Amino acid sequence: MLDPLLLRSFVAIIDTGSFTRAGERVHLTQSTISQQIRRLEQQLGCPLLDRSGRQVVATAEGEKLLGLARRILALLAQAEEQVSEGSVSLSLGVPEDFAAGAITPVLAAFARDYPEVRLEVQSGLSHEIWQRFEAGELDLALVK
């Protein structure tokens, strides 16, 4: 099954024409975006992006995926909206190495214990997370 986070990063790259700007849009580092696209291409077994020019563009296979990815993300957003009416939303920033490691079971337990809280987890470098927290873009921040 395709991971919506990978699709979100893919769409952001196409929309911005750049891995770096896509990372800024989805609050991930350029290296994380690159890893996500590599995973998505491996999962689908084909290249999705042409990186040879000044701007990153979709391959023929990428164009096919783009329309579907946009629809999938729109449907997920619609489902989230309809189901989460009346719930509380919190944004949490965590360092990249935490996001893929030990914090996952903690977040799963939190989601199970507090189903009325919608937790949006964003990863990045500690100093970036702290800046976003100080700017009011994050409700909570875990930093090293």
PyRosetta script that sets phi, psi and omega in degrees:
from pyrosetta import init, pose_from_sequence

init()
pose = pose_from_sequence("MLDPLLLRSFVAIIDTGSFTRAGERVHLTQSTISQQIRRLEQQLGCPLLDRSGRQVVATAEGEKLLGLARRILALLAQAEEQVSEGSVSLSLGVPEDFAAGAITPVLAAFARDYPEVRLEVQSGLSHEIWQRFEAGELDLALVK")
pose.set_psi(1, 142.8)
pose.set_omega(1, -179.5)
pose.set_phi(2, -78.1)
pose.set_psi(2, 134.9)
pose.set_omega(2, 179.8)
pose.set_phi(3, -81.2)
pose.set_psi(3, 123.5)
pose.set_omega(3, 179.5)
pose.set_phi(4, -58.3)
pose.set_psi(4, -30.0)
pose.set_omega(4, 178.4)
pose.set_phi(5, -66.4)
pose.set_psi(5, -37.5)
pose.set_omega(5, 177.0)
pose.set_phi(6, -67.6)
pose.set_psi(6, -41.1)
pose.set_omega(6, 178.3)
pose.set_phi(7, -64.2)
pose.set_psi(7, -40.2)
pose.set_omega(7, 179.2)
pose.set_phi(8, -61.6)
pose.set_psi(8, -42.6)
pose.set_omega(8, 178.3)
pose.set_phi(9, -66.8)
pose.set_psi(9, -41.1)
pose.set_omega(9, 178.3)
pose.set_phi(10, -59.4)
pose.set_psi(10, -48.6)
pose.set_omega(10, 179.4)
pose.set_phi(11, -62.2)
pose.set_psi(11, -40.5)
pose.set_omega(11, 179.5)
pose.set_phi(12, -62.8)
pose.set_psi(12, -37.7)
pose.set_omega(12, 178.0)
pose.set_phi(13, -64.2)
pose.set_psi(13, -46.2)
pose.set_omega(13, 179.8)
pose.set_phi(14, -62.9)
pose.set_psi(14, -43.5)
pose.set_omega(14, -178.3)
pose.set_phi(15, -65.4)
pose.set_psi(15, -35.0)
pose.set_omega(15, -176.1)
pose.set_phi(16, -100.0)
pose.set_psi(16, -20.5)
pose.set_omega(16, -178.5)
pose.set_phi(17, 76.5)
pose.set_psi(17, 12.5)
pose.set_omega(17, -174.2)
pose.set_phi(18, -154.1)
pose.set_psi(18, 140.1)
pose.set_omega(18, 175.5)
pose.set_phi(19, -66.1)
pose.set_psi(19, -40.3)
pose.set_omega(19, -178.4)
pose.set_phi(20, -65.5)
pose.set_psi(20, -48.8)
pose.set_omega(20, -179.8)
pose.set_phi(21, -67.0)
pose.set_psi(21, -33.9)
pose.set_omega(21, 176.0)
pose.set_phi(22, -63.4)
pose.set_psi(22, -42.3)
pose.set_omega(22, 177.7)
pose.set_phi(23, -60.0)
pose.set_psi(23, -41.8)
pose.set_omega(23, 177.8)
pose.set_phi(24, -62.8)
pose.set_psi(24, -39.6)
pose.set_omega(24, -178.3)
pose.set_phi(25, -65.4)
pose.set_psi(25, -40.7)
pose.set_omega(25, -176.4)
pose.set_phi(26, -101.7)
pose.set_psi(26, 8.8)
pose.set_omega(26, 175.8)
pose.set_phi(27, 62.3)
pose.set_psi(27, 45.0)
pose.set_omega(27, 174.2)
pose.set_phi(28, -131.9)
pose.set_psi(28, 159.3)
pose.set_omega(28, 178.0)
pose.set_phi(29, -77.3)
pose.set_psi(29, 161.4)
pose.set_omega(29, 179.3)
pose.set_phi(30, -59.6)
pose.set_psi(30, -39.0)
pose.set_omega(30, -179.2)
pose.set_phi(31, -66.7)
pose.set_psi(31, -37.1)
pose.set_omega(31, 177.2)
pose.set_phi(32, -65.9)
pose.set_psi(32, -42.5)
pose.set_omega(32, 177.9)
pose.set_phi(33, -59.7)
pose.set_psi(33, -45.2)
pose.set_omega(33, 179.3)
pose.set_phi(34, -59.5)
pose.set_psi(34, -44.1)
pose.set_omega(34, 179.0)
pose.set_phi(35, -63.1)
pose.set_psi(35, -41.4)
pose.set_omega(35, -179.5)
pose.set_phi(36, -63.0)
pose.set_psi(36, -43.7)
pose.set_omega(36, -179.3)
pose.set_phi(37, -67.2)
pose.set_psi(37, -39.2)
pose.set_omega(37, 176.5)
pose.set_phi(38, -58.8)
pose.set_psi(38, -43.8)
pose.set_omega(38, 178.3)
pose.set_phi(39, -63.6)
pose.set_psi(39, -43.1)
pose.set_omega(39, -179.2)
pose.set_phi(40, -64.1)
pose.set_psi(40, -43.2)
pose.set_omega(40, 178.7)
pose.set_phi(41, -65.0)
pose.set_psi(41, -39.4)
pose.set_omega(41, 177.4)
pose.set_phi(42, -65.3)
pose.set_psi(42, -41.9)
pose.set_omega(42, -178.8)
pose.set_phi(43, -63.0)
pose.set_psi(43, -40.3)
pose.set_omega(43, -177.8)
pose.set_phi(44, -88.9)
pose.set_psi(44, -14.8)
pose.set_omega(44, 176.9)
pose.set_phi(45, 75.0)
pose.set_psi(45, 25.9)
pose.set_omega(45, 179.2)
pose.set_phi(46, -157.2)
pose.set_psi(46, 155.0)
pose.set_omega(46, 176.1)
pose.set_phi(47, -73.0)
pose.set_psi(47, 136.4)
pose.set_omega(47, -179.1)
pose.set_phi(48, -106.0)
pose.set_psi(48, -19.6)
pose.set_omega(48, -175.2)
pose.set_phi(49, -128.8)
pose.set_psi(49, 144.3)
pose.set_omega(49, 172.8)
pose.set_phi(50, -103.7)
pose.set_psi(50, 114.2)
pose.set_omega(50, -175.8)
pose.set_phi(51, -101.5)
pose.set_psi(51, 11.9)
pose.set_omega(51, -171.6)
pose.set_phi(52, -78.1)
pose.set_psi(52, -26.3)
pose.set_omega(52, -178.6)
pose.set_phi(53, -93.1)
pose.set_psi(53, -170.2)
pose.set_omega(53, 178.6)
pose.set_phi(54, -68.4)
pose.set_psi(54, -32.5)
pose.set_omega(54, 179.3)
pose.set_phi(55, -114.8)
pose.set_psi(55, 146.3)
pose.set_omega(55, 177.4)
pose.set_phi(56, -80.0)
pose.set_psi(56, 130.0)
pose.set_omega(56, 179.0)
pose.set_phi(57, -129.0)
pose.set_psi(57, 162.3)
pose.set_omega(57, -179.4)
pose.set_phi(58, -77.5)
pose.set_psi(58, 142.8)
pose.set_omega(58, 169.4)
pose.set_phi(59, -76.6)
pose.set_psi(59, 179.3)
pose.set_omega(59, 177.0)
pose.set_phi(60, -59.2)
pose.set_psi(60, -41.7)
pose.set_omega(60, 178.4)
pose.set_phi(61, -66.9)
pose.set_psi(61, -37.9)
pose.set_omega(61, 177.6)
pose.set_phi(62, -63.1)
pose.set_psi(62, -38.6)
pose.set_omega(62, 177.6)
pose.set_phi(63, -63.0)
pose.set_psi(63, -40.7)
pose.set_omega(63, 177.7)
pose.set_phi(64, -61.0)
pose.set_psi(64, -44.1)
pose.set_omega(64, -178.5)
pose.set_phi(65, -69.6)
pose.set_psi(65, -34.0)
pose.set_omega(65, -173.4)
pose.set_phi(66, -56.4)
pose.set_psi(66, -49.9)
pose.set_omega(66, -180.0)
pose.set_phi(67, -61.5)
pose.set_psi(67, -42.9)
pose.set_omega(67, 178.8)
pose.set_phi(68, -65.7)
pose.set_psi(68, -41.7)
pose.set_omega(68, -179.8)
pose.set_phi(69, -61.5)
pose.set_psi(69, -43.1)
pose.set_omega(69, 178.9)
pose.set_phi(70, -61.2)
pose.set_psi(70, -42.4)
pose.set_omega(70, 179.5)
pose.set_phi(71, -66.7)
pose.set_psi(71, -42.8)
pose.set_omega(71, 179.1)
pose.set_phi(72, -60.1)
pose.set_psi(72, -47.4)
pose.set_omega(72, -179.0)
pose.set_phi(73, -64.7)
pose.set_psi(73, -38.0)
pose.set_omega(73, 178.1)
pose.set_phi(74, -65.7)
pose.set_psi(74, -42.0)
pose.set_omega(74, 178.4)
pose.set_phi(75, -65.6)
pose.set_psi(75, -40.2)
pose.set_omega(75, 177.4)
pose.set_phi(76, -63.3)
pose.set_psi(76, -41.8)
pose.set_omega(76, 178.2)
pose.set_phi(77, -63.8)
pose.set_psi(77, -41.2)
pose.set_omega(77, 178.7)
pose.set_phi(78, -64.0)
pose.set_psi(78, -44.2)
pose.set_omega(78, 179.1)
pose.set_phi(79, -62.3)
pose.set_psi(79, -44.1)
pose.set_omega(79, 179.5)
pose.set_phi(80, -60.5)
pose.set_psi(80, -44.0)
pose.set_omega(80, -179.8)
pose.set_phi(81, -60.5)
pose.set_psi(81, -48.5)
pose.set_omega(81, -176.0)
pose.set_phi(82, -68.9)
pose.set_psi(82, -37.8)
pose.set_omega(82, -176.8)
pose.set_phi(83, -79.2)
pose.set_psi(83, -34.3)
pose.set_omega(83, -172.1)
pose.set_phi(84, -93.2)
pose.set_psi(84, 12.5)
pose.set_omega(84, 176.9)
pose.set_phi(85, -57.7)
pose.set_psi(85, 128.4)
pose.set_omega(85, -179.4)
pose.set_phi(86, 88.1)
pose.set_psi(86, -0.7)
pose.set_omega(86, 179.4)
pose.set_phi(87, -92.6)
pose.set_psi(87, 170.2)
pose.set_omega(87, -179.6)
pose.set_phi(88, -102.1)
pose.set_psi(88, 138.4)
pose.set_omega(88, 177.4)
pose.set_phi(89, -110.7)
pose.set_psi(89, 134.3)
pose.set_omega(89, 174.8)
pose.set_phi(90, -131.1)
pose.set_psi(90, 140.1)
pose.set_omega(90, 174.5)
pose.set_phi(91, -108.6)
pose.set_psi(91, 133.8)
pose.set_omega(91, -177.2)
pose.set_phi(92, -125.0)
pose.set_psi(92, 127.5)
pose.set_omega(92, 175.0)
pose.set_phi(93, -100.6)
pose.set_psi(93, 131.5)
pose.set_omega(93, 179.2)
pose.set_phi(94, -133.9)
pose.set_psi(94, 147.3)
pose.set_omega(94, 175.3)
pose.set_phi(95, -59.9)
pose.set_psi(95, 148.7)
pose.set_omega(95, -176.6)
pose.set_phi(96, -53.4)
pose.set_psi(96, -42.7)
pose.set_omega(96, -177.5)
pose.set_phi(97, -70.5)
pose.set_psi(97, -23.6)
pose.set_omega(97, 173.9)
pose.set_phi(98, -74.3)
pose.set_psi(98, -39.7)
pose.set_omega(98, -173.2)
pose.set_phi(99, -58.8)
pose.set_psi(99, -35.7)
pose.set_omega(99, -177.4)
pose.set_phi(100, -96.1)
pose.set_psi(100, -0.4)
pose.set_omega(100, -172.9)
pose.set_phi(101, -117.4)
pose.set_psi(101, -123.5)
pose.set_omega(101, -169.3)
pose.set_phi(102, -64.1)
pose.set_psi(102, -21.9)
pose.set_omega(102, -175.5)
pose.set_phi(103, -77.0)
pose.set_psi(103, -19.6)
pose.set_omega(103, -177.4)
pose.set_phi(104, -56.2)
pose.set_psi(104, -49.3)
pose.set_omega(104, 178.9)
pose.set_phi(105, -65.2)
pose.set_psi(105, -31.8)
pose.set_omega(105, 178.3)
pose.set_phi(106, -65.2)
pose.set_psi(106, -44.8)
pose.set_omega(106, 179.4)
pose.set_phi(107, -66.5)
pose.set_psi(107, -36.8)
pose.set_omega(107, 177.5)
pose.set_phi(108, -63.4)
pose.set_psi(108, -42.2)
pose.set_omega(108, 178.0)
pose.set_phi(109, -65.0)
pose.set_psi(109, -40.5)
pose.set_omega(109, 178.1)
pose.set_phi(110, -61.3)
pose.set_psi(110, -45.7)
pose.set_omega(110, -179.9)
pose.set_phi(111, -61.6)
pose.set_psi(111, -38.5)
pose.set_omega(111, 179.3)
pose.set_phi(112, -68.5)
pose.set_psi(112, -41.8)
pose.set_omega(112, -176.8)
pose.set_phi(113, -77.8)
pose.set_psi(113, -26.5)
pose.set_omega(113, -177.3)
pose.set_phi(114, -129.8)
pose.set_psi(114, 69.3)
pose.set_omega(114, -176.0)
pose.set_phi(115, -64.9)
pose.set_psi(115, -18.9)
pose.set_omega(115, 179.8)
pose.set_phi(116, -79.9)
pose.set_psi(116, -7.6)
pose.set_omega(116, 179.7)
pose.set_phi(117, -101.6)
pose.set_psi(117, 122.4)
pose.set_omega(117, 175.8)
pose.set_phi(118, -93.6)
pose.set_psi(118, 112.7)
pose.set_omega(118, -176.2)
pose.set_phi(119, -103.1)
pose.set_psi(119, 117.6)
pose.set_omega(119, 176.7)
pose.set_phi(120, -101.4)
pose.set_psi(120, 114.3)
pose.set_omega(120, -177.3)
pose.set_phi(121, -99.6)
pose.set_psi(121, 128.7)
pose.set_omega(121, 177.2)
pose.set_phi(122, -120.7)
pose.set_psi(122, 139.1)
pose.set_omega(122, -179.8)
pose.set_phi(123, -115.0)
pose.set_psi(123, 158.8)
pose.set_omega(123, 179.0)
pose.set_phi(124, 174.9)
pose.set_psi(124, -169.1)
pose.set_omega(124, 176.5)
pose.set_phi(125, -76.8)
pose.set_psi(125, 149.1)
pose.set_omega(125, -175.5)
pose.set_phi(126, -54.3)
pose.set_psi(126, -44.0)
pose.set_omega(126, -178.3)
pose.set_phi(127, -67.3)
pose.set_psi(127, -32.7)
pose.set_omega(127, 176.6)
pose.set_phi(128, -68.9)
pose.set_psi(128, -41.8)
pose.set_omega(128, 178.7)
pose.set_phi(129, -61.0)
pose.set_psi(129, -44.6)
pose.set_omega(129, -179.3)
pose.set_phi(130, -62.7)
pose.set_psi(130, -40.9)
pose.set_omega(130, 178.0)
pose.set_phi(131, -62.0)
pose.set_psi(131, -44.1)
pose.set_omega(131, 179.4)
pose.set_phi(132, -65.7)
pose.set_psi(132, -36.9)
pose.set_omega(132, 177.4)
pose.set_phi(133, -63.9)
pose.set_psi(133, -48.1)
pose.set_omega(133, -180.0)
pose.set_phi(134, -63.9)
pose.set_psi(134, -29.5)
pose.set_omega(134, 179.3)
pose.set_phi(135, -81.5)
pose.set_psi(135, -2.5)
pose.set_omega(135, 178.9)
pose.set_phi(136, 83.3)
pose.set_psi(136, 10.8)
pose.set_omega(136, -179.8)
pose.set_phi(137, -82.6)
pose.set_psi(137, -16.5)
pose.set_omega(137, 179.0)
pose.set_phi(138, -125.7)
pose.set_psi(138, 142.4)
pose.set_omega(138, 175.9)
pose.set_phi(139, -80.7)
pose.set_psi(139, -36.3)
pose.set_omega(139, -177.7)
pose.set_phi(140, -135.4)
pose.set_psi(140, 151.1)
pose.set_omega(140, 178.2)
pose.set_phi(141, -143.2)
pose.set_psi(141, 134.4)
pose.set_omega(141, 172.5)
pose.set_phi(142, -109.4)
pose.set_psi(142, 118.2)
pose.set_omega(142, -179.5)
pose.set_phi(143, -131.5)
pose.set_psi(143, 159.5)
pose.set_omega(143, 178.5)
pose.set_phi(144, -93.8)
pose.dump_pdb("model.pdb")
